[in-house]
Every structure is written in structure tokens, then in C-alpha cells.
Amino acid sequence: MRELGCRAVIEPLMFEQHVDTKLVNAMSQGPPVITTQEGMRRAHAELGEAVLATAGPKQMSMTVHQLMNDESLWQLHASAATRTAALQLADFEVAYDLRRALLRVSEEG
């Protein structure tokens, strides 16, 4: 995503399932990740400062604006996202592989 010029990932998660997977995958791309406070409440993983959680559309817009105009803030959250994703990604890949294997077994049996 960085090579495409993407400066942030916006995930306005509210009612989706697999919130952790969506956020960790977004973080692994490198740019800072912005979501809703509701999305963060539904996450099970410890994401810390790796994801910026906002209360609503206005705050989300202001957060995007801040990130685009403050290089040190952008770098802080991009680094946190990359670090946290590296720690979380292996666990999520194992869980995904396990779910896929269980689904395959249930479909065969």
C-alpha cells in the first residue's frame, strides 16, 4: 500500500465479524489504521496504539487530517501498526488455517 502512495487505512468497522483479522491485515500493510471505537471494542487482540479509534465521522475526519499533516504523528502510528501486526499476524494465520481445515473436514464428513 505504501508503494501505491496510501497514507492511511480507514476501516469504519461497526457490525462486522472478524474485526481483529481485518485490523491486523490492515496494519500489516504499513500505513496507520483508523477505525471506530465500536470496532476496537469488538476486537479481541491487544492492539494498543497500533490503531486509532474514533468516536464518529467528524472525529475520524479530523484524525485523517492530523495524520496527513503531521509527519511525526504519522510515523509514530505507522511504526506501531507495523510492529503490532508483526506480533499478531502469525497467530491470526494459524487461526485462519485451523478454521479452513475444520470447514474442509465438516464439508467432507
Biopython code that builds the backbone (N, CA, C, O; Angstrom):
import numpy as np
from Bio.PDB.StructureBuilder import StructureBuilder

atoms = [
    (1, "MET", "N", (0.809, -1.192, 0.000)),
    (1, "MET", "CA", (0.000, 0.000, 0.000)),
    (1, "MET", "C", (0.857, 1.261, 0.000)),
    (1, "MET", "O", (0.531, 2.245, -0.664)),
    (2, "ARG", "N", (1.944, 1.222, 0.745)),
    (2, "ARG", "CA", (2.812, 2.405, 0.773)),
    (2, "ARG", "C", (3.345, 2.720, -0.611)),
    (2, "ARG", "O", (3.420, 3.882, -1.010)),
    (3, "GLU", "N", (3.720, 1.658, -1.354)),
    (3, "GLU", "CA", (4.260, 1.884, -2.694)),
    (3, "GLU", "C", (3.214, 2.478, -3.638)),
    (3, "GLU", "O", (3.568, 3.043, -4.673)),
    (4, "LEU", "N", (1.945, 2.358, -3.295)),
    (4, "LEU", "CA", (0.866, 2.954, -4.089)),
    (4, "LEU", "C", (0.529, 4.370, -3.625)),
    (4, "LEU", "O", (-0.348, 5.028, -4.185)),
    (5, "GLY", "N", (1.238, 4.828, -2.594)),
    (5, "GLY", "CA", (1.005, 6.170, -2.080)),
    (5, "GLY", "C", (-0.086, 6.258, -1.023)),
    (5, "GLY", "O", (-0.509, 7.355, -0.657)),
    (6, "CYS", "N", (-0.541, 5.122, -0.533)),
    (6, "CYS", "CA", (-1.578, 5.107, 0.507)),
    (6, "CYS", "C", (-0.968, 5.598, 1.821)),
    (6, "CYS", "O", (0.036, 5.058, 2.285)),
    (7, "ARG", "N", (-1.574, 6.611, 2.409)),
    (7, "ARG", "CA", (-1.040, 7.197, 3.637)),
    (7, "ARG", "C", (-1.769, 6.737, 4.897)),
    (7, "ARG", "O", (-1.284, 6.957, 6.006)),
    (8, "ALA", "N", (-2.933, 6.098, 4.737)),
    (8, "ALA", "CA", (-3.689, 5.599, 5.890)),
    (8, "ALA", "C", (-4.697, 4.564, 5.404)),
    (8, "ALA", "O", (-5.128, 4.580, 4.251)),
    (9, "VAL", "N", (-5.059, 3.665, 6.316)),
    (9, "VAL", "CA", (-6.124, 2.699, 6.043)),
    (9, "VAL", "C", (-7.289, 3.072, 6.951)),
    (9, "VAL", "O", (-7.137, 3.152, 8.170)),
    (10, "ILE", "N", (-8.444, 3.298, 6.351)),
    (10, "ILE", "CA", (-9.636, 3.658, 7.111)),
    (10, "ILE", "C", (-10.570, 2.458, 7.104)),
    (10, "ILE", "O", (-11.049, 2.034, 6.053)),
    (11, "GLU", "N", (-10.821, 1.919, 8.290)),
    (11, "GLU", "CA", (-11.691, 0.752, 8.475)),
    (11, "GLU", "C", (-12.853, 1.175, 9.376)),
    (11, "GLU", "O", (-12.762, 1.022, 10.594)),
    (12, "PRO", "N", (-13.939, 1.701, 8.811)),
    (12, "PRO", "CA", (-15.062, 2.152, 9.648)),
    (12, "PRO", "C", (-15.915, 0.982, 10.139)),
    (12, "PRO", "O", (-17.092, 0.869, 9.795)),
    (13, "LEU", "N", (-15.309, 0.120, 10.944)),
    (13, "LEU", "CA", (-15.963, -1.107, 11.402)),
    (13, "LEU", "C", (-17.015, -0.806, 12.467)),
    (13, "LEU", "O", (-16.763, -0.075, 13.425)),
    (14, "MET", "N", (-18.180, -1.379, 12.279)),
    (14, "MET", "CA", (-19.259, -1.218, 13.254)),
    (14, "MET", "C", (-19.851, -2.570, 13.650)),
    (14, "MET", "O", (-19.868, -2.915, 14.831)),
    (15, "PHE", "N", (-20.332, -3.329, 12.681)),
    (15, "PHE", "CA", (-21.065, -4.555, 12.969)),
    (15, "PHE", "C", (-20.418, -5.786, 12.344)),
    (15, "PHE", "O", (-20.965, -6.885, 12.436)),
    (16, "GLU", "N", (-19.264, -5.616, 11.712)),
    (16, "GLU", "CA", (-18.606, -6.709, 11.014)),
    (16, "GLU", "C", (-18.105, -7.780, 11.973)),
    (16, "GLU", "O", (-17.872, -7.525, 13.155)),
    (17, "GLN", "N", (-17.946, -8.981, 11.435)),
    (17, "GLN", "CA", (-17.311, -10.065, 12.176)),
    (17, "GLN", "C", (-15.822, -10.052, 11.837)),
    (17, "GLN", "O", (-15.399, -9.403, 10.880)),
    (18, "HIS", "N", (-15.046, -10.766, 12.618)),
    (18, "HIS", "CA", (-13.602, -10.911, 12.388)),
    (18, "HIS", "C", (-12.893, -9.553, 12.363)),
    (18, "HIS", "O", (-12.037, -9.304, 11.514)),
    (19, "VAL", "N", (-13.256, -8.693, 13.293)),
    (19, "VAL", "CA", (-12.672, -7.360, 13.388)),
    (19, "VAL", "C", (-11.159, -7.443, 13.533)),
    (19, "VAL", "O", (-10.428, -6.698, 12.881)),
    (20, "ASP", "N", (-10.684, -8.350, 14.389)),
    (20, "ASP", "CA", (-9.236, -8.476, 14.624)),
    (20, "ASP", "C", (-8.497, -8.756, 13.322)),
    (20, "ASP", "O", (-7.484, -8.123, 13.028)),
    (21, "THR", "N", (-9.001, -9.697, 12.551)),
    (21, "THR", "CA", (-8.350, -10.076, 11.301)),
    (21, "THR", "C", (-8.284, -8.892, 10.352)),
    (21, "THR", "O", (-7.248, -8.653, 9.731)),
    (22, "LYS", "N", (-9.363, -8.158, 10.233)),
    (22, "LYS", "CA", (-9.390, -7.004, 9.333)),
    (22, "LYS", "C", (-8.381, -5.950, 9.773)),
    (22, "LYS", "O", (-7.670, -5.383, 8.943)),
    (23, "LEU", "N", (-8.318, -5.690, 11.068)),
    (23, "LEU", "CA", (-7.400, -4.667, 11.563)),
    (23, "LEU", "C", (-5.945, -5.112, 11.449)),
    (23, "LEU", "O", (-5.093, -4.329, 11.031)),
    (24, "VAL", "N", (-5.651, -6.351, 11.814)),
    (24, "VAL", "CA", (-4.267, -6.839, 11.732)),
    (24, "VAL", "C", (-3.804, -6.869, 10.275)),
    (24, "VAL", "O", (-2.671, -6.489, 9.981)),
    (25, "ASN", "N", (-4.660, -7.311, 9.373)),
    (25, "ASN", "CA", (-4.290, -7.299, 7.955)),
    (25, "ASN", "C", (-4.035, -5.880, 7.468)),
    (25, "ASN", "O", (-3.091, -5.645, 6.714)),
    (26, "ALA", "N", (-4.861, -4.937, 7.888)),
    (26, "ALA", "CA", (-4.653, -3.540, 7.506)),
    (26, "ALA", "C", (-3.336, -3.018, 8.077)),
    (26, "ALA", "O", (-2.582, -2.339, 7.380)),
    (27, "MET", "N", (-3.057, -3.336, 9.350)),
    (27, "MET", "CA", (-1.816, -2.876, 9.982)),
    (27, "MET", "C", (-0.594, -3.443, 9.283)),
    (27, "MET", "O", (0.434, -2.772, 9.188)),
    (28, "SER", "N", (-0.692, -4.664, 8.797)),
    (28, "SER", "CA", (0.470, -5.300, 8.168)),
    (28, "SER", "C", (0.861, -4.616, 6.863)),
    (28, "SER", "O", (1.956, -4.852, 6.351)),
    (29, "GLN", "N", (-0.011, -3.775, 6.317)),
    (29, "GLN", "CA", (0.285, -3.064, 5.071)),
    (29, "GLN", "C", (1.202, -1.862, 5.282)),
    (29, "GLN", "O", (1.793, -1.360, 4.326)),
    (30, "GLY", "N", (1.328, -1.392, 6.533)),
    (30, "GLY", "CA", (2.281, -0.330, 6.820)),
    (30, "GLY", "C", (1.726, 1.011, 7.248)),
    (30, "GLY", "O", (2.232, 1.580, 8.215)),
    (31, "PRO", "N", (0.713, 1.551, 6.582)),
    (31, "PRO", "CA", (0.228, 2.874, 7.000)),
    (31, "PRO", "C", (-0.548, 2.808, 8.316)),
    (31, "PRO", "O", (-0.960, 1.726, 8.736)),
    (32, "PRO", "N", (-0.749, 3.951, 8.968)),
    (32, "PRO", "CA", (-1.593, 3.980, 10.158)),
    (32, "PRO", "C", (-3.007, 3.496, 9.829)),
    (32, "PRO", "O", (-3.480, 3.656, 8.704)),
    (33, "VAL", "N", (-3.672, 2.906, 10.817)),
    (33, "VAL", "CA", (-5.022, 2.371, 10.638)),
    (33, "VAL", "C", (-5.974, 3.143, 11.546)),
    (33, "VAL", "O", (-5.702, 3.354, 12.727)),
    (34, "ILE", "N", (-7.098, 3.559, 10.961)),
    (34, "ILE", "CA", (-8.116, 4.305, 11.696)),
    (34, "ILE", "C", (-9.409, 3.499, 11.643)),
    (34, "ILE", "O", (-9.820, 3.040, 10.577)),
    (35, "THR", "N", (-10.042, 3.332, 12.795)),
    (35, "THR", "CA", (-11.326, 2.631, 12.854)),
    (35, "THR", "C", (-12.232, 3.336, 13.854)),
    (35, "THR", "O", (-11.925, 4.429, 14.329)),
    (36, "THR", "N", (-13.332, 2.704, 14.159)),
    (36, "THR", "CA", (-14.280, 3.260, 15.127)),
    (36, "THR", "C", (-14.000, 2.702, 16.520)),
    (36, "THR", "O", (-13.382, 1.647, 16.665)),
    (37, "GLN", "N", (-14.454, 3.412, 17.525)),
    (37, "GLN", "CA", (-14.339, 2.893, 18.887)),
    (37, "GLN", "C", (-15.130, 1.601, 19.027)),
    (37, "GLN", "O", (-14.719, 0.697, 19.754)),
    (38, "GLU", "N", (-16.262, 1.507, 18.335)),
    (38, "GLU", "CA", (-17.064, 0.280, 18.370)),
    (38, "GLU", "C", (-16.268, -0.890, 17.788)),
    (38, "GLU", "O", (-16.295, -1.991, 18.338)),
    (39, "GLY", "N", (-15.572, -0.662, 16.699)),
    (39, "GLY", "CA", (-14.731, -1.707, 16.117)),
    (39, "GLY", "C", (-13.651, -2.159, 17.084)),
    (39, "GLY", "O", (-13.381, -3.355, 17.203)),
    (40, "MET", "N", (-13.031, -1.212, 17.776)),
    (40, "MET", "CA", (-11.991, -1.562, 18.751)),
    (40, "MET", "C", (-12.574, -2.327, 19.935)),
    (40, "MET", "O", (-11.927, -3.233, 20.461)),
    (41, "ARG", "N", (-13.780, -1.977, 20.357)),
    (41, "ARG", "CA", (-14.412, -2.706, 21.465)),
    (41, "ARG", "C", (-14.660, -4.162, 21.084)),
    (41, "ARG", "O", (-14.633, -5.040, 21.946)),
    (42, "ARG", "N", (-14.897, -4.421, 19.822)),
    (42, "ARG", "CA", (-15.202, -5.771, 19.364)),
    (42, "ARG", "C", (-13.934, -6.579, 19.079)),
    (42, "ARG", "O", (-14.011, -7.786, 18.847)),
    (43, "ALA", "N", (-12.784, -5.934, 19.095)),
    (43, "ALA", "CA", (-11.522, -6.641, 18.846)),
    (43, "ALA", "C", (-11.120, -7.430, 20.090)),
    (43, "ALA", "O", (-11.325, -6.982, 21.218)),
    (44, "HIS", "N", (-10.553, -8.594, 19.868)),
    (44, "HIS", "CA", (-10.093, -9.435, 20.977)),
    (44, "HIS", "C", (-8.587, -9.307, 21.186)),
    (44, "HIS", "O", (-8.092, -9.532, 22.291)),
    (45, "ALA", "N", (-7.872, -8.953, 20.153)),
    (45, "ALA", "CA", (-6.412, -8.832, 20.227)),
    (45, "ALA", "C", (-6.032, -7.533, 20.934)),
    (45, "ALA", "O", (-6.798, -6.570, 20.945)),
    (46, "GLU", "N", (-4.849, -7.526, 21.515)),
    (46, "GLU", "CA", (-4.312, -6.325, 22.147)),
    (46, "GLU", "C", (-3.622, -5.506, 21.055)),
    (46, "GLU", "O", (-2.525, -5.846, 20.614)),
    (47, "LEU", "N", (-4.275, -4.427, 20.626)),
    (47, "LEU", "CA", (-3.760, -3.645, 19.504)),
    (47, "LEU", "C", (-3.101, -2.346, 19.937)),
    (47, "LEU", "O", (-2.364, -1.741, 19.158)),
    (48, "GLY", "N", (-3.350, -1.910, 21.154)),
    (48, "GLY", "CA", (-2.684, -0.734, 21.702)),
    (48, "GLY", "C", (-2.771, 0.486, 20.810)),
    (48, "GLY", "O", (-3.840, 0.811, 20.294)),
    (49, "GLU", "N", (-1.636, 1.169, 20.627)),
    (49, "GLU", "CA", (-1.579, 2.387, 19.815)),
    (49, "GLU", "C", (-1.504, 2.088, 18.322)),
    (49, "GLU", "O", (-1.391, 3.005, 17.509)),
    (50, "ALA", "N", (-1.565, 0.821, 17.964)),
    (50, "ALA", "CA", (-1.421, 0.450, 16.558)),
    (50, "ALA", "C", (-2.617, 0.871, 15.718)),
    (50, "ALA", "O", (-2.507, 0.989, 14.497)),
    (51, "VAL", "N", (-3.759, 1.100, 16.359)),
    (51, "VAL", "CA", (-4.971, 1.505, 15.646)),
    (51, "VAL", "C", (-5.525, 2.756, 16.319)),
    (51, "VAL", "O", (-5.630, 2.815, 17.544)),
    (52, "LEU", "N", (-5.871, 3.737, 15.526)),
    (52, "LEU", "CA", (-6.507, 4.945, 16.042)),
    (52, "LEU", "C", (-8.015, 4.734, 16.015)),
    (52, "LEU", "O", (-8.590, 4.507, 14.950)),
    (53, "ALA", "N", (-8.661, 4.807, 17.175)),
    (53, "ALA", "CA", (-10.107, 4.592, 17.267)),
    (53, "ALA", "C", (-10.810, 5.932, 17.461)),
    (53, "ALA", "O", (-10.433, 6.729, 18.320)),
    (54, "THR", "N", (-11.837, 6.165, 16.648)),
    (54, "THR", "CA", (-12.553, 7.434, 16.696)),
    (54, "THR", "C", (-14.014, 7.223, 17.080)),
    (54, "THR", "O", (-14.583, 6.155, 16.851)),
    (55, "ALA", "N", (-14.609, 8.258, 17.668)),
    (55, "ALA", "CA", (-15.982, 8.169, 18.173)),
    (55, "ALA", "C", (-17.035, 8.325, 17.083)),
    (55, "ALA", "O", (-18.162, 7.861, 17.253)),
    (56, "GLY", "N", (-16.699, 8.954, 15.990)),
    (56, "GLY", "CA", (-17.692, 9.174, 14.943)),
    (56, "GLY", "C", (-17.064, 9.753, 13.693)),
    (56, "GLY", "O", (-15.848, 9.933, 13.633)),
    (57, "PRO", "N", (-17.881, 10.046, 12.697)),
    (57, "PRO", "CA", (-17.373, 10.530, 11.409)),
    (57, "PRO", "C", (-16.559, 11.821, 11.511)),
    (57, "PRO", "O", (-15.532, 11.959, 10.846)),
    (58, "LYS", "N", (-17.009, 12.762, 12.333)),
    (58, "LYS", "CA", (-16.291, 14.035, 12.454)),
    (58, "LYS", "C", (-14.896, 13.815, 13.040)),
    (58, "LYS", "O", (-13.913, 14.352, 12.530)),
    (59, "GLN", "N", (-14.813, 13.023, 14.112)),
    (59, "GLN", "CA", (-13.512, 12.746, 14.719)),
    (59, "GLN", "C", (-12.634, 11.937, 13.764)),
    (59, "GLN", "O", (-11.420, 12.139, 13.721)),
    (60, "MET", "N", (-13.236, 11.026, 12.999)),
    (60, "MET", "CA", (-12.463, 10.249, 12.036)),
    (60, "MET", "C", (-11.860, 11.174, 10.982)),
    (60, "MET", "O", (-10.693, 11.028, 10.618)),
    (61, "SER", "N", (-12.644, 12.109, 10.501)),
    (61, "SER", "CA", (-12.166, 13.075, 9.517)),
    (61, "SER", "C", (-11.028, 13.923, 10.085)),
    (61, "SER", "O", (-10.031, 14.163, 9.405)),
    (62, "MET", "N", (-11.177, 14.370, 11.320)),
    (62, "MET", "CA", (-10.127, 15.170, 11.958)),
    (62, "MET", "C", (-8.856, 14.346, 12.151)),
    (62, "MET", "O", (-7.752, 14.864, 11.980)),
    (63, "THR", "N", (-8.999, 13.075, 12.505)),
    (63, "THR", "CA", (-7.840, 12.199, 12.700)),
    (63, "THR", "C", (-7.100, 11.993, 11.383)),
    (63, "THR", "O", (-5.870, 12.045, 11.349)),
    (64, "VAL", "N", (-7.833, 11.762, 10.309)),
    (64, "VAL", "CA", (-7.209, 11.622, 8.984)),
    (64, "VAL", "C", (-6.459, 12.904, 8.642)),
    (64, "VAL", "O", (-5.321, 12.853, 8.176)),
    (65, "HIS", "N", (-7.087, 14.041, 8.869)),
    (65, "HIS", "CA", (-6.455, 15.332, 8.579)),
    (65, "HIS", "C", (-5.158, 15.494, 9.378)),
    (65, "HIS", "O", (-4.142, 15.924, 8.833)),
    (66, "GLN", "N", (-5.196, 15.150, 10.669)),
    (66, "GLN", "CA", (-3.993, 15.241, 11.506)),
    (66, "GLN", "C", (-2.877, 14.365, 10.956)),
    (66, "GLN", "O", (-1.733, 14.806, 10.840)),
    (67, "LEU", "N", (-3.212, 13.124, 10.618)),
    (67, "LEU", "CA", (-2.189, 12.198, 10.107)),
    (67, "LEU", "C", (-1.565, 12.702, 8.813)),
    (67, "LEU", "O", (-0.365, 12.537, 8.596)),
    (68, "MET", "N", (-2.363, 13.308, 7.963)),
    (68, "MET", "CA", (-1.862, 13.783, 6.680)),
    (68, "MET", "C", (-0.975, 15.014, 6.823)),
    (68, "MET", "O", (-0.178, 15.317, 5.935)),
    (69, "ASN", "N", (-1.115, 15.721, 7.939)),
    (69, "ASN", "CA", (-0.388, 16.973, 8.114)),
    (69, "ASN", "C", (0.701, 16.936, 9.178)),
    (69, "ASN", "O", (1.443, 17.906, 9.330)),
    (70, "ASP", "N", (0.811, 15.849, 9.907)),
    (70, "ASP", "CA", (1.809, 15.746, 10.975)),
    (70, "ASP", "C", (2.658, 14.500, 10.732)),
    (70, "ASP", "O", (2.263, 13.387, 11.080)),
    (71, "GLU", "N", (3.808, 14.700, 10.139)),
    (71, "GLU", "CA", (4.674, 13.579, 9.750)),
    (71, "GLU", "C", (5.115, 12.743, 10.948)),
    (71, "GLU", "O", (5.180, 11.518, 10.851)),
    (72, "SER", "N", (5.420, 13.387, 12.078)),
    (72, "SER", "CA", (5.869, 12.616, 13.249)),
    (72, "SER", "C", (4.723, 11.777, 13.819)),
    (72, "SER", "O", (4.952, 10.651, 14.259)),
    (73, "LEU", "N", (3.502, 12.302, 13.820)),
    (73, "LEU", "CA", (2.340, 11.531, 14.270)),
    (73, "LEU", "C", (2.104, 10.358, 13.325)),
    (73, "LEU", "O", (1.840, 9.238, 13.764)),
    (74, "TRP", "N", (2.201, 10.624, 12.026)),
    (74, "TRP", "CA", (2.020, 9.569, 11.032)),
    (74, "TRP", "C", (3.051, 8.459, 11.257)),
    (74, "TRP", "O", (2.708, 7.277, 11.277)),
    (75, "GLN", "N", (4.308, 8.851, 11.426)),
    (75, "GLN", "CA", (5.383, 7.873, 11.609)),
    (75, "GLN", "C", (5.190, 7.063, 12.885)),
    (75, "GLN", "O", (5.415, 5.852, 12.884)),
    (76, "LEU", "N", (4.780, 7.707, 13.967)),
    (76, "LEU", "CA", (4.527, 7.023, 15.237)),
    (76, "LEU", "C", (3.493, 5.914, 15.055)),
    (76, "LEU", "O", (3.710, 4.785, 15.496)),
    (77, "HIS", "N", (2.378, 6.226, 14.415)),
    (77, "HIS", "CA", (1.304, 5.239, 14.269)),
    (77, "HIS", "C", (1.594, 4.215, 13.177)),
    (77, "HIS", "O", (1.151, 3.071, 13.278)),
    (78, "ALA", "N", (2.323, 4.602, 12.145)),
    (78, "ALA", "CA", (2.721, 3.628, 11.122)),
    (78, "ALA", "C", (3.674, 2.598, 11.728)),
    (78, "ALA", "O", (3.544, 1.402, 11.469)),
    (79, "SER", "N", (4.622, 3.058, 12.527)),
    (79, "SER", "CA", (5.567, 2.139, 13.182)),
    (79, "SER", "C", (4.848, 1.223, 14.166)),
    (79, "SER", "O", (5.119, 0.023, 14.215)),
    (80, "ALA", "N", (3.931, 1.788, 14.949)),
    (80, "ALA", "CA", (3.170, 0.974, 15.913)),
    (80, "ALA", "C", (2.334, -0.074, 15.188)),
    (80, "ALA", "O", (2.247, -1.216, 15.642)),
    (81, "ALA", "N", (1.722, 0.297, 14.072)),
    (81, "ALA", "CA", (0.908, -0.650, 13.302)),
    (81, "ALA", "C", (1.767, -1.789, 12.769)),
    (81, "ALA", "O", (1.389, -2.956, 12.876)),
    (82, "THR", "N", (2.905, -1.461, 12.203)),
    (82, "THR", "CA", (3.790, -2.477, 11.631)),
    (82, "THR", "C", (4.306, -3.424, 12.710)),
    (82, "THR", "O", (4.317, -4.641, 12.521)),
    (83, "ARG", "N", (4.735, -2.862, 13.847)),
    (83, "ARG", "CA", (5.242, -3.680, 14.959)),
    (83, "ARG", "C", (4.163, -4.617, 15.501)),
    (83, "ARG", "O", (4.398, -5.812, 15.678)),
    (84, "THR", "N", (2.995, -4.070, 15.758)),
    (84, "THR", "CA", (1.905, -4.871, 16.329)),
    (84, "THR", "C", (1.454, -5.946, 15.359)),
    (84, "THR", "O", (1.197, -7.080, 15.765)),
    (85, "ALA", "N", (1.355, -5.606, 14.084)),
    (85, "ALA", "CA", (0.954, -6.599, 13.080)),
    (85, "ALA", "C", (1.951, -7.746, 13.037)),
    (85, "ALA", "O", (1.555, -8.907, 12.933)),
    (86, "ALA", "N", (3.237, -7.436, 13.117)),
    (86, "ALA", "CA", (4.263, -8.485, 13.086)),
    (86, "ALA", "C", (4.091, -9.443, 14.264)),
    (86, "ALA", "O", (4.312, -10.646, 14.124)),
    (87, "LEU", "N", (3.698, -8.914, 15.419)),
    (87, "LEU", "CA", (3.490, -9.755, 16.599)),
    (87, "LEU", "C", (2.210, -10.579, 16.497)),
    (87, "LEU", "O", (2.170, -11.718, 16.963)),
    (88, "GLN", "N", (1.172, -10.020, 15.898)),
    (88, "GLN", "CA", (-0.143, -10.663, 15.863)),
    (88, "GLN", "C", (-0.360, -11.565, 14.647)),
    (88, "GLN", "O", (-1.137, -12.517, 14.721)),
    (89, "LEU", "N", (0.307, -11.283, 13.541)),
    (89, "LEU", "CA", (-0.013, -11.937, 12.271)),
    (89, "LEU", "C", (0.138, -13.451, 12.308)),
    (89, "LEU", "O", (-0.708, -14.165, 11.770)),
    (90, "ALA", "N", (1.192, -13.951, 12.929)),
    (90, "ALA", "CA", (1.401, -15.405, 12.966)),
    (90, "ALA", "C", (0.236, -16.107, 13.661)),
    (90, "ALA", "O", (-0.231, -17.143, 13.186)),
    (91, "ASP", "N", (-0.236, -15.558, 14.774)),
    (91, "ASP", "CA", (-1.376, -16.153, 15.482)),
    (91, "ASP", "C", (-2.632, -16.154, 14.618)),
    (91, "ASP", "O", (-3.386, -17.127, 14.613)),
    (92, "PHE", "N", (-2.852, -15.073, 13.893)),
    (92, "PHE", "CA", (-4.039, -14.991, 13.048)),
    (92, "PHE", "C", (-3.952, -15.949, 11.866)),
    (92, "PHE", "O", (-4.963, -16.509, 11.443)),
    (93, "GLU", "N", (-2.755, -16.138, 11.334)),
    (93, "GLU", "CA", (-2.599, -17.088, 10.229)),
    (93, "GLU", "C", (-2.863, -18.514, 10.696)),
    (93, "GLU", "O", (-3.487, -19.293, 9.975)),
    (94, "VAL", "N", (-2.397, -18.864, 11.888)),
    (94, "VAL", "CA", (-2.655, -20.197, 12.443)),
    (94, "VAL", "C", (-4.158, -20.386, 12.659)),
    (94, "VAL", "O", (-4.709, -21.427, 12.301)),
    (95, "ALA", "N", (-4.814, -19.395, 13.235)),
    (95, "ALA", "CA", (-6.261, -19.493, 13.473)),
    (95, "ALA", "C", (-7.020, -19.625, 12.154)),
    (95, "ALA", "O", (-7.971, -20.402, 12.063)),
    (96, "TYR", "N", (-6.613, -18.880, 11.144)),
    (96, "TYR", "CA", (-7.273, -18.951, 9.836)),
    (96, "TYR", "C", (-7.083, -20.331, 9.218)),
    (96, "TYR", "O", (-8.033, -20.916, 8.698)),
    (97, "ASP", "N", (-5.860, -20.853, 9.274)),
    (97, "ASP", "CA", (-5.593, -22.191, 8.731)),
    (97, "ASP", "C", (-6.413, -23.248, 9.457)),
    (97, "ASP", "O", (-6.931, -24.173, 8.832)),
    (98, "LEU", "N", (-6.533, -23.115, 10.769)),
    (98, "LEU", "CA", (-7.322, -24.067, 11.556)),
    (98, "LEU", "C", (-8.804, -23.999, 11.178)),
    (98, "LEU", "O", (-9.444, -25.034, 10.991)),
    (99, "ARG", "N", (-9.348, -22.782, 11.065)),
    (99, "ARG", "CA", (-10.750, -22.638, 10.653)),
    (99, "ARG", "C", (-10.983, -23.243, 9.273)),
    (99, "ARG", "O", (-11.985, -23.922, 9.048)),
    (100, "ARG", "N", (-10.064, -22.996, 8.358)),
    (100, "ARG", "CA", (-10.190, -23.528, 6.999)),
    (100, "ARG", "C", (-10.154, -25.054, 7.013)),
    (100, "ARG", "O", (-10.932, -25.691, 6.302)),
    (101, "ALA", "N", (-9.265, -25.653, 7.809)),
    (101, "ALA", "CA", (-9.169, -27.114, 7.902)),
    (101, "ALA", "C", (-10.438, -27.703, 8.514)),
    (101, "ALA", "O", (-10.934, -28.725, 8.041)),
    (102, "LEU", "N", (-10.966, -27.072, 9.556)),
    (102, "LEU", "CA", (-12.203, -27.556, 10.179)),
    (102, "LEU", "C", (-13.384, -27.464, 9.215)),
    (102, "LEU", "O", (-14.234, -28.354, 9.184)),
    (103, "LEU", "N", (-13.436, -26.413, 8.447)),
    (103, "LEU", "CA", (-14.504, -26.268, 7.461)),
    (103, "LEU", "C", (-14.406, -27.362, 6.400)),
    (103, "LEU", "O", (-15.415, -27.945, 6.003)),
    (104, "ARG", "N", (-13.194, -27.633, 5.951)),
    (104, "ARG", "CA", (-12.980, -28.674, 4.938)),
    (104, "ARG", "C", (-13.414, -30.036, 5.480)),
    (104, "ARG", "O", (-14.066, -30.802, 4.772)),
    (105, "VAL", "N", (-13.058, -30.342, 6.728)),
    (105, "VAL", "CA", (-13.436, -31.616, 7.349)),
    (105, "VAL", "C", (-14.956, -31.710, 7.478)),
    (105, "VAL", "O", (-15.540, -32.758, 7.202)),
    (106, "SER", "N", (-15.595, -30.620, 7.896)),
    (106, "SER", "CA", (-17.056, -30.655, 8.051)),
    (106, "SER", "C", (-17.760, -30.801, 6.704)),
    (106, "SER", "O", (-18.825, -31.415, 6.632)),
    (107, "GLU", "N", (-17.188, -30.254, 5.648)),
    (107, "GLU", "CA", (-17.781, -30.391, 4.317)),
    (107, "GLU", "C", (-17.594, -31.797, 3.758)),
    (107, "GLU", "O", (-18.438, -32.291, 3.011)),
    (108, "GLU", "N", (-16.489, -32.437, 4.121)),
    (108, "GLU", "CA", (-16.213, -33.794, 3.638)),
    (108, "GLU", "C", (-17.033, -34.833, 4.396)),
    (108, "GLU", "O", (-17.405, -35.866, 3.838)),
    (109, "GLY", "N", (-17.308, -34.558, 5.656)),
    (109, "GLY", "CA", (-17.959, -35.553, 6.515)),
    (109, "GLY", "C", (-19.402, -35.370, 6.569)),
    (109, "GLY", "O", (-20.095, -36.127, 7.250)),
]
sb = StructureBuilder()
sb.init_structure("model")
sb.init_model(0)
sb.init_chain("A")
sb.init_seg("    ")
for serial, (resi, resn, name, xyz) in enumerate(atoms, 1):
    if name == "N":
        sb.init_residue(resn, " ", resi, " ")
    sb.init_atom(name, np.array(xyz, "f"), 0.0, 1.0, " ", f" {name:<3s}", serial, name[0])
structure = sb.get_structure()
